[in-house]
């Protein structure tokens, strides 16, 4: 598996595709350049608390036993200060004598209890730097500073399934038909990373059609993920098609699941032949695709690990790296790791919390052994 990773990380140039989009549509995207405020905020001196506006020099000498009476206008929080006034006294600290006349018992200094002009940000000050991933709160800030569109890095990954038996998730499968769930599952992960997934129609089991579509997708996207057709079945044409329209870099990796994973370079772009089982596709995403995207600058969160005790032994498969889905739970303060049964075609791996990596050539894992697992659900074990 290490050799395959070296090929993945050394065979492709980092794409430099950028697009300008409305700020309102930018959540999750990554800035391709710094952004600067178009105006000063606040644009003028504002009142801090509700109170009275005063000229600070007029409050000199005010004390607990030497009150001073002042003619003063009322102001509210965030209200522009009247011309010539430079401080605020909170309303609870004054005594109203008559309309617009108040008695004060403490002096204030210039700008006390005010929000100075530009305290939040000044015109042309940097708001966010390149590489920043935008969150919903950022959208409010950007719009508040007059920024209505931003230049973002645009990583596009094309996803397509192959097979005469593959149908849309919006159709009811007949006997022998399989719903294209993998494309949508992986697309969901890509969206979380700030990557734009582009879903293409299912390709029938025809080598020429697969090759033609791979060429097309590789010109429109920075990476291609093609699902199915990478094993040794009579209708598994993906590998031949990838070889026809590009350079095959490897077919098959010593790992379980996802052993038939394939990688080709088509029009200079990485094209991954994704294995059919969903858990296998997820393994390829985790072990190859996500690290490559991270190398390109995609802000993928770091992995979270947890230690626990195995509740049952794990059988070895010689000569391969094993990735086993597991449940993580706590019993009397002890963290326990329980393998999830892996049965071809079953989707109940969705119940897993983490992944246990048993490295190639490592010793057998026995019941009660302390192991380290990588989280799939941070909220469950974080």
C-alpha atoms as one frame of an Amber mdcrd trajectory, in Angstrom:
protein
   0.000   0.000   0.000   2.907   2.341   0.713   4.104   2.046  -2.896   0.631
   2.917  -4.185   0.526   6.020  -1.971   3.901   7.163  -3.321   2.508   6.920
  -6.843  -0.640   8.834  -5.893   1.243  11.690  -4.227   3.985  12.073  -6.859
   2.149  11.715 -10.163  -0.001  14.847 -10.396   0.394  18.601 -10.351  -1.664
  20.672  -7.963  -4.560  22.230  -9.909  -4.911  26.003  -9.810  -8.518  26.532
 -10.773 -10.335  29.528  -9.305 -13.813  30.944  -9.615 -15.524  34.083  -8.350
 -18.800  33.380  -6.576 -21.355  35.338  -4.524 -20.557  35.483  -0.814 -24.043
  34.143  -0.105 -23.070  30.891  -1.875 -19.559  30.608  -0.411 -20.085  28.536
   2.755 -17.506  25.753   2.901 -15.413  27.164   0.073 -11.757  28.161   0.409
 -10.504  31.669  -0.384  -8.013  31.834  -3.256  -6.864  35.343  -2.298  -7.058
  37.672   0.707 -10.192  39.789   1.036 -10.201  43.382   2.320 -12.918  45.522
   3.828 -14.537  47.981   1.447 -15.346  50.399   4.225 -14.651  51.358   7.816
 -16.794  49.825  10.536 -18.217  51.522  12.457 -18.060  54.507  10.101 -18.310
  57.044  12.963 -18.232  57.299  16.753 -21.066  55.312  18.370 -22.520  55.096
  21.842 -21.660  52.004  23.858 -24.378  51.687  26.542 -27.726  53.421  26.786
 -27.047  56.703  28.583 -26.271  60.380  28.081 -23.726  61.878  25.706 -21.291
  64.265  27.375 -18.234  66.366  26.637 -15.617  64.675  28.768 -13.914  67.924
  29.824 -17.233  69.138  31.266 -17.270  66.235  33.732 -14.003  67.209  35.452
 -14.489  67.671  39.178 -17.607  65.523  39.454 -17.538  63.335  42.551 -19.694
  61.440  44.988 -20.194  64.541  47.132 -19.773  67.126  44.397 -22.325  66.387
  41.707 -22.384  68.372  38.479 -25.513  69.181  36.513 -25.235  68.966  32.726
 -27.507  69.544  29.779 -27.030  66.256  27.861 -28.808  64.416  25.024 -29.904
  60.800  25.508 -28.204  58.122  23.398 -28.830  54.384  22.944 -26.451  51.530
  22.315 -24.972  51.720  18.801 -26.423  55.187  18.150 -24.168  57.776  16.452
 -22.763  60.272  18.954 -23.971  63.874  18.578 -21.400  66.290  17.167 -19.035
  67.668  19.807 -19.717  64.891  22.358 -16.978  62.354  23.056 -18.112  60.122
  25.957 -21.150  58.380  27.406 -22.325  57.970  30.992 -24.620  54.959  31.483
 -28.171  55.975  32.306 -28.135  54.032  35.590 -25.231  56.197  36.805 -26.977
  59.570  36.437 -29.851  61.354  38.137 -32.395  63.011  35.891 -33.084  66.533
  37.144 -35.382  67.655  34.351 -35.781  67.082  30.637 -32.265  66.766  29.103
 -30.680  67.864  32.395 -28.836  65.313  34.503 -26.700  65.239  37.621 -23.483
  63.203  37.431 -21.180  62.096  40.263 -18.104  60.792  38.429 -15.911  62.163
  35.640 -15.366  60.322  32.351 -12.398  60.344  30.001 -12.474  60.960  26.234
 -14.116  58.046  24.309 -15.196  56.326  27.533 -18.209  54.051  26.941 -18.120
  54.648  23.181 -17.355  52.549  20.125 -14.673  54.458  18.186 -14.787  54.858
  14.422 -13.046  51.886  12.798 -12.730  49.895  16.024 -14.059  46.778  14.252
 -12.201  47.236  10.973 -10.824  49.968   8.758 -11.234  50.431   5.037  -8.768
  48.188   3.139  -7.940  46.171   6.257  -7.637  42.411   5.622 -10.725  40.488
   6.651  -9.566  36.945   5.789  -6.428  35.537   4.202  -6.070  33.140   1.296
  -6.646  29.534   2.353  -9.406  30.413   4.820 -12.421  28.083   4.665 -15.607
  30.108   4.931 -18.137  29.239   7.650 -21.659  30.695   8.003 -20.525  33.350
  10.498 -17.914  34.546   7.987 -20.646  35.232   5.437 -22.210  37.762   7.799
 -18.865  39.465   8.361 -18.021  39.638   4.659 -21.359  41.168   3.750 -21.077
  43.617   6.657 -17.790  44.855   5.226 -19.212  45.413   1.747 -17.814  42.236
   0.184 -20.433  40.618  -2.019 -18.314  38.172  -4.033 -15.085  36.260  -3.401
 -12.486  34.388  -5.435 -12.339  30.799  -4.224 -10.290  27.785  -5.127 -12.444
  25.534  -7.253 -11.588  21.871  -6.914 -13.975  19.856  -9.086 -14.223  16.099
  -8.770 -16.260  14.189 -11.342 -18.104  11.098 -10.113 -19.615   8.509 -12.419
 -20.854   4.947 -12.023 -20.659   2.208 -14.650 -22.774  -0.870 -15.223 -25.928
  -1.954 -17.023 -27.313  -2.976 -13.632 -26.729   0.424 -11.965 -29.740   2.730
 -11.601 -30.445   6.155 -10.142 -31.265   6.381  -6.405 -34.600   7.830  -7.453
 -35.688   4.603  -9.176 -36.986   1.420  -7.539 -34.542  -1.414  -8.220 -35.778
  -4.540  -9.944 -34.164  -7.934  -9.282 -30.503  -7.721 -10.330 -30.377  -3.913
 -10.280 -28.212  -1.884  -7.896 -28.760   1.695  -6.734 -25.880   4.097  -7.391
 -25.289   5.045  -3.753 -21.487   5.285  -3.760 -21.332   8.389  -5.952 -23.663
  10.280  -3.642 -21.923   9.049  -0.495 -18.490  10.196  -1.658 -19.969  13.445
  -3.001 -21.234  14.165   0.517 -17.726  13.876   1.937 -16.305  16.077  -0.832
 -18.832  18.818  -0.098 -17.740  18.835   3.540 -14.173  19.448   2.356 -15.153
  22.436   0.220 -14.727  20.440  -3.004 -17.324  20.673  -5.781 -18.624  17.191
  -6.697 -19.956  16.838 -10.239 -22.265  13.843 -10.665 -22.495  12.363 -14.165
 -25.080   9.941 -15.595 -24.431   6.210 -15.257 -22.309   4.765 -18.088 -23.366
   1.423 -19.633 -20.989  -1.555 -19.819 -19.347  -0.542 -23.094 -15.556   0.040
 -23.204 -15.689   2.681 -25.924 -18.404   4.653 -24.108 -16.534   4.446 -20.796
 -13.316   5.641 -22.441 -15.082   8.525 -24.178 -16.786   9.638 -20.949 -13.542
   9.436 -18.974 -11.894  11.737 -21.522 -14.775  14.191 -21.259 -14.908  14.228
 -17.463 -11.134  14.631 -17.150 -11.291  17.818 -19.229 -14.080  19.245 -17.078
 -12.805  18.258 -13.609  -9.574  18.098 -11.614 -10.113  14.464 -10.615 -12.253
  11.577 -11.808 -13.822   8.863  -9.657 -15.371   6.031 -11.638 -17.333   3.465
  -9.644 -17.475  -0.203 -10.581 -15.915  -2.264 -13.337 -12.461  -2.516 -11.767
 -12.588  -6.181 -10.712 -12.355  -9.264 -12.910 -15.988  -9.813 -13.922 -17.003
 -10.428 -17.498 -18.396  -6.886 -17.745 -15.636  -5.102 -15.816 -14.322  -2.819
 -18.572 -13.158   0.183 -16.531  -9.486  -0.769 -16.332  -9.220  -1.352 -20.099
 -10.998   1.936 -20.777  -8.668   3.823 -18.434  -5.666   2.282 -20.202  -7.053
   3.231 -23.622  -7.510   6.910 -22.815  -4.666   7.465 -20.361  -1.727   5.932
 -18.510  -2.496   3.156 -16.048  -0.425   3.717 -12.883  -1.623   0.742 -10.881
  -4.456  -1.785 -10.729  -4.879  -3.484  -7.400  -3.379  -2.675  -4.008  -2.567
  -5.074  -1.160  -5.392  -3.849   1.060  -8.749  -5.154   2.281 -11.289  -3.882
   1.470 -10.656  -2.010  -1.841  -8.082  -4.420  -3.263  -9.100  -3.762  -6.917
  -8.665   0.029  -6.684  -7.173   1.455  -9.865  -5.360   4.692 -10.689  -4.716
   6.209 -14.104  -3.536   9.569 -15.388  -5.943  10.949 -17.993  -5.202  14.364
 -19.498  -2.805  14.849 -16.592  -5.602  14.311 -14.042  -5.938  11.507 -11.487
  -8.658   9.001 -12.331  -9.487   6.487  -9.614 -11.260   3.241 -10.440 -13.391
   2.824  -7.330 -14.405  -0.669  -6.138 -18.120  -1.432  -5.975 -18.734  -2.132
  -2.256 -19.479   1.058  -0.342 -17.040   0.296   2.479 -14.314  -0.269  -0.124
 -15.052   3.072  -1.822 -14.923   4.788   1.564 -11.519   3.166   2.222 -10.147
   4.516  -1.063 -11.433   7.970  -0.184  -9.824   7.831   3.232  -6.469   6.300
   2.239  -5.781   7.863  -1.171  -8.188  10.575  -2.294  -8.418  12.662   0.881
  -4.618  12.753   1.391  -4.137  13.806  -2.246  -6.737  16.560  -1.897  -5.010
  17.671   1.298  -1.732  17.851  -0.624  -3.515  20.137  -3.081  -4.493  22.474
  -0.259  -8.025  21.253   0.449  -8.725  21.924   4.179  -9.450  18.373   5.290
  -9.774  18.077   9.087  -7.015  16.072  10.790  -7.841  12.540  11.847  -8.968
  11.906  15.405  -7.754   8.714  17.117  -8.900   6.884  20.232  -7.477   3.916
  22.136  -9.590   1.049  23.406  -9.730  -2.653  24.208 -10.765  -5.196  21.568
 -13.820  -7.212  22.575 -12.946 -10.043  20.185  -9.995 -11.322  18.177  -9.409
 -10.115  14.619  -8.442 -12.738  12.058  -5.546 -11.843   9.798  -5.418 -11.778
   6.020  -1.847 -12.466   4.945   0.038  -9.938   2.864  -2.431  -7.039   3.010
  -3.312  -3.968   5.059  -6.708  -4.516   6.676  -9.216  -1.765   7.433 -11.922
  -2.961   9.765 -15.049  -1.021  10.696 -15.593  -0.956  14.450 -17.982   0.293
  17.122 -16.620   2.321  20.020 -18.450   2.304  23.324 -17.743   2.760  27.015
 -18.488   0.276  29.770 -17.702   1.172  33.410 -15.215   3.791  32.284 -13.416
   1.457  29.876 -13.344   2.168  26.124 -14.236  -0.962  24.136 -13.685  -1.632
  20.424 -16.048  -4.088  18.711 -15.600  -5.087  15.030 -18.618  -4.680  12.761
 -19.224  -7.795  10.634 -18.342  -7.216   6.986 -20.684  -8.965   4.585 -20.618
  -8.176   0.861 -23.486  -5.910  -0.150 -24.511  -5.072   3.422 -24.663  -1.378
   4.346 -24.776  -1.792   8.112 -21.204  -0.556   8.293 -23.074   2.725   8.710
 -23.302   1.748  12.383 -19.526   1.950  12.745 -17.849   4.745  14.691 -14.237
   4.193  13.652 -11.776   2.230  11.533  -9.130  -0.172  12.818  -6.035  -0.398
  10.588  -4.197  -3.697  10.906  -0.957  -3.147   9.056   0.467  -5.688   6.646
   2.720  -8.170   8.430   1.610  -7.144  11.920   0.855  -9.694  14.623  -2.601
 -11.177  15.139  -4.977  -9.014  17.182  -6.405 -10.841  20.196  -9.347 -10.227
  22.483  -8.508  -7.747  25.228  -5.654  -6.143  23.259  -5.294  -2.366  23.362
  -5.653  -0.890  19.861  -5.848   2.535  18.272  -8.720   3.366  15.906  -9.464
   6.332  13.652 -12.771   8.105  14.198 -15.514   8.232  11.603 -17.991   9.972
  13.911 -16.222  12.607  15.993 -19.319  13.385  17.996 -19.504   9.750  19.132
 -15.964   9.264  20.398 -14.534  12.794  20.506
